[in-house]
Amino acid sequence: MPDSIHHASGPQGPSDPVALARSPTWVPIRSLAPRHRDRILAHLLRLPERDRYLRFGYMASDLQITRYVDELDFERDEVLGIFNRRLRLLGLAHLAYVDSHDGLPATRAEFGVSVAANARGRGYGQRLFDLAVLHARNRGVQTLVIHALSENTTMLRIARKAGAEVVREGGEAQAVLRMPADSFQSHVEQLVEDSAAEWDYRFKQQARQMSRLLAVLSGSNPTTDGPRAPPD
Ligand SMILES: CC(C)(COP(=O)(O)OP(=O)(O)OC[C@H]1O[C@@H](n2cnc3c(N)ncnc32)[C@H](O)[C@@H]1OP(=O)(O)O)[C@@H](O)C(=O)NCCC(=O)NCCS
């Protein structure tokens, strides 16, 4: 399987920020940075064998995943995540911009995604895809590519719904999504998304710090006696 990222796709996504905020599957998605490497690694290492196979196109070992995370380039690429209240990553998307080799900004990107096994079917994969498409579009990307195994009906479904053309070759498939140019509205939409996600992350961070502080003050062990986490 080619690529540095493994799999991706993307439709035009919701175009109205208000409609987007009203969506029943709306969930904040944050852009990740090098300081999130540990959380990214923990998320990927939790993926069972079958999911590692679907995500990377091969049965990635712990060592291979660790190397992949170490080599993530947060300056060139974009990494997006969905956190639960414990700041554990439930969903992760990697948008890899493919160098144009002529010094011009990338016009092609590849997309890879994973959602924790216990958080599937809630629309997180779709949301990560839509937001990745929006980010890529706003960076001038014209073509988004997703490499997936032909058996990966969920990923291919997401790609097809976005309008991607899917070509199967043996056990592998490539979905190619041609994207419209960015617009004032698409930039506003990203701004709304980014601001909401930043606010949500800080709120969760503060809630976590507060619960630790309360645990210390009450003499309990914050790791064992702390408030139960919300459902993952
Ligand atoms: C692919 C993946 C990210 C989807 O995540 P998800 O959050 O469960 O997906 P969503 O809830 O957003 O569902 C997206 C669509 O797929 C459909 N779907 C979900 N699970 C499905 C399944 N097991 N079989 C068929 N369709 C499925 C949903 O119904 C939805 O379609 P709809 O909107 O038309 O109803 C997740 O299954 C995963 O992490 N798989 C392992 C890694 C992987 O395959 N990555 C993709 C290659 S990079």
PDBQT file of the ligand as one rigid body, heavy atoms in Angstrom, charges set to zero:
ROOT
HETATM    1  C1  LIG A 301     -13.464   3.606   9.347  1.00  0.00    +0.000 C 
HETATM    2  C2  LIG A 301     -13.775   4.151  10.740  1.00  0.00    +0.000 C 
HETATM    3  C3  LIG A 301     -12.850   5.328  11.021  1.00  0.00    +0.000 C 
HETATM    4  C4  LIG A 301     -15.248   4.631  10.748  1.00  0.00    +0.000 C 
HETATM    5  O1  LIG A 301     -15.486   5.221  12.004  1.00  0.00    +0.000 OA
HETATM    6  P1  LIG A 301     -16.962   5.359  12.646  1.00  0.00    +0.000 P 
HETATM    7  O2  LIG A 301     -16.893   6.495  13.591  1.00  0.00    +0.000 OA
HETATM    8  O3  LIG A 301     -17.393   4.053  13.192  1.00  0.00    +0.000 OA
HETATM    9  O4  LIG A 301     -17.851   5.694  11.368  1.00  0.00    +0.000 OA
HETATM   10  P2  LIG A 301     -19.169   6.578  11.369  1.00  0.00    +0.000 P 
HETATM   11  O5  LIG A 301     -19.951   6.300  12.612  1.00  0.00    +0.000 OA
HETATM   12  O6  LIG A 301     -18.819   7.982  11.066  1.00  0.00    +0.000 OA
HETATM   13  O7  LIG A 301     -19.959   5.941  10.137  1.00  0.00    +0.000 OA
HETATM   14  C5  LIG A 301     -19.691   6.368   8.824  1.00  0.00    +0.000 C 
HETATM   15  C6  LIG A 301     -20.592   5.607   7.845  1.00  0.00    +0.000 C 
HETATM   16  O8  LIG A 301     -20.218   4.231   7.803  1.00  0.00    +0.000 OA
HETATM   17  C7  LIG A 301     -21.327   3.419   8.169  1.00  0.00    +0.000 C 
HETATM   18  N1  LIG A 301     -20.791   2.326   8.987  1.00  0.00    +0.000 N 
HETATM   19  C8  LIG A 301     -20.322   2.408  10.256  1.00  0.00    +0.000 A 
HETATM   20  N2  LIG A 301     -19.883   1.198  10.654  1.00  0.00    +0.000 NA
HETATM   21  C9  LIG A 301     -20.117   0.347   9.608  1.00  0.00    +0.000 A 
HETATM   22  C10 LIG A 301     -19.894  -1.038   9.409  1.00  0.00    +0.000 A 
HETATM   23  N3  LIG A 301     -19.355  -1.801  10.370  1.00  0.00    +0.000 N 
HETATM   24  N4  LIG A 301     -20.232  -1.575   8.207  1.00  0.00    +0.000 NA
HETATM   25  C11 LIG A 301     -20.769  -0.826   7.238  1.00  0.00    +0.000 A 
HETATM   26  N5  LIG A 301     -21.007   0.525   7.360  1.00  0.00    +0.000 NA
HETATM   27  C12 LIG A 301     -20.682   1.080   8.535  1.00  0.00    +0.000 A 
HETATM   28  C13 LIG A 301     -22.236   4.317   8.993  1.00  0.00    +0.000 C 
HETATM   29  O9  LIG A 301     -23.567   3.866   8.959  1.00  0.00    +0.000 OA
HETATM   30  C14 LIG A 301     -22.055   5.634   8.278  1.00  0.00    +0.000 C 
HETATM   31  O10 LIG A 301     -22.794   5.675   7.087  1.00  0.00    +0.000 OA
HETATM   32  P3  LIG A 301     -24.195   6.476   7.042  1.00  0.00    +0.000 P 
HETATM   33  O11 LIG A 301     -23.869   7.890   7.498  1.00  0.00    +0.000 OA
HETATM   34  O12 LIG A 301     -24.585   6.404   5.610  1.00  0.00    +0.000 OA
HETATM   35  O13 LIG A 301     -25.118   5.791   7.989  1.00  0.00    +0.000 OA
HETATM   36  C15 LIG A 301     -13.629   3.064  11.833  1.00  0.00    +0.000 C 
HETATM   37  O14 LIG A 301     -14.405   1.964  11.478  1.00  0.00    +0.000 OA
HETATM   38  C16 LIG A 301     -12.185   2.622  12.063  1.00  0.00    +0.000 C 
HETATM   39  O15 LIG A 301     -11.446   3.231  12.817  1.00  0.00    +0.000 OA
HETATM   40  N6  LIG A 301     -11.764   1.517  11.410  1.00  0.00    +0.000 N 
HETATM   41  C17 LIG A 301     -10.397   0.984  11.581  1.00  0.00    +0.000 C 
HETATM   42  C18 LIG A 301      -9.376   1.856  10.855  1.00  0.00    +0.000 C 
HETATM   43  C19 LIG A 301      -9.794   2.101   9.423  1.00  0.00    +0.000 C 
HETATM   44  O16 LIG A 301     -10.396   1.261   8.765  1.00  0.00    +0.000 OA
HETATM   45  N7  LIG A 301      -9.459   3.286   8.909  1.00  0.00    +0.000 N 
HETATM   46  C20 LIG A 301      -9.821   3.642   7.558  1.00  0.00    +0.000 C 
HETATM   47  C21 LIG A 301      -8.674   3.502   6.638  1.00  0.00    +0.000 C 
HETATM   48  S1  LIG A 301      -7.573   4.849   6.823  1.00  0.00    +0.000 SA
ENDROOT
TORSDOF 0
